[in-house]
Amino acid sequence: MKIFKFGGASVKDANGIRNLAAVLEITGEKKLLVIVSAMGKVTNGLEVVVSNYFSNRAEIDASVSEIYNYHYNIISEVFHNNSHPVFSEVQKLFKDLSYFLKHSKSKNHAFVYDQVVGYGELASTTIVSAYLSEVKIKNKFLDVRSCIKTNDNHRDADVDWELTQKNILNSVNPNEITITQGFLGAEGTNNFTTTLGREGSDYTAAIFGYCLNAKSVTIWKDVPGVLNADPRYFSKTQLLHHISYREAIELAFYGASVIHPKTLQPLQRKEIPLFVKSFENPLGQGTCVGKGVALDPQVSCFILKKNQVLISLSSLDFSFMMEDNISAVFKLLHKYKMRVELIQNSAISFSVCVDNKFNNLEVLLGKLRETFKVKWNEGVTLYTIRHSKPVEILAISKGKTVLLKQESRNTVQLVIRE
């Protein structure tokens, strides 16, 4: 059996849904589990609904209606018969969503978030499954929440692997096509919806691949595969034909956005290859992540992160920066949700490059000043280069101010002020 995963960009409109069916026709797979994300930017729209639930309840109905109308317009374009059951099925989903929003008294943001955003995946898979049936691609619809069981850590739930594998083996027929949702699970006690973290649909594909001992997992994207650099920032990029599990995990750790970090580990355990391919060119080679050579071709890989903060600390009395000091710093970084991208320390100084995603920088700096002398630079760019050549480092840093450089055998990191 094989696993296919289609992201939101692949089903953002009626043509995307038709193209998904065409990919299944072209590849000719009959023993298949297909995971589909929410359509387009629907998850973002549902996050607005969650925000309205807590701070602007008068706008809830309007924000839900906007998302429903988006789906309704796609259905109307794909299904010419207005009496097709899919219209009422999707309408019922949004009625259920509205009922929850009206009657829920919960003040737990993470809980409400999970109950709301999951309707994006439920709507998209309902539509895709119905359309595949319409074009004579026989399939079975599966509610993933009946299979993937988790704890109640909403928005970033941990999977109960033993129970999940049992449920999947009991629910999935390996000799047919099954359509199900990414990103979602259900906590075992009360069966409330949980989510596996943003971009968790890739992780869902890996979970099913692991539990079904799949032959392969393919993630269909709007790019030809994994590139050695982001084409938005680098004019010359190359397609990586093959990446080892280890190298892919390193790239994911440093922030390469094509592969979700949690996706690779369960696949590596069973040596299940992961393919990244273009849904616009399904017969293209794409990228294979698997056992074997680290990189093919052997080229440098560039990862760029903008709008970072470089914080430099030193002790007020010029004492050594020892383990107790550094431990206190990391506790504060964790408390204020600062993702650490790079660290460097000497006898009397400690530098850290962080992502101020949650806008907690000012309060963090205030706490650090109580113990340390603090300097910082906002709006810096972090470059991470794997397997770099000296000429490439010079080209990146030319005409710019390098605030920090760190180099190991295979990785160079530069914090640069543009």
Secondary structure, DSSP 4 states (H G I P E B T S, - for coil): -EEEEE-GGGGSSHHHHHHHHHHHHHH--SSEEEEE--STTHHHHHHHHHHHHHH-GGGHHHHHHHHHHHHHHHHHHH-S-TT-HHHHHHHHHHHHHHHHHHH-----HHHHHHHHHHHHHHHHHHHHHHHHHHTT---EE--GGGT-EE-S-TTSPPB-HHHHHHHHHHH--TTSEEEEESSEEEETTT--EEE--TTHHHHHHHHHHHHTT-SEEEEEESSSS-BSS-TTT-S---B-SEEEHHHHHHHHHHT-SSS-HHHHHHHHHTT--EEEEETTSTTS--EEEESS-SEES---EEEEEEEEEEEEEEETT-----HHHHHHHHHHHHHTT-EEEEEEE-SSEEEEEEE-TTS-HHHHHHHHHTTEEEEEEEEEEEEEEES--HHHHHHHHTTSEEEEEEE-SSEEEEEEE-
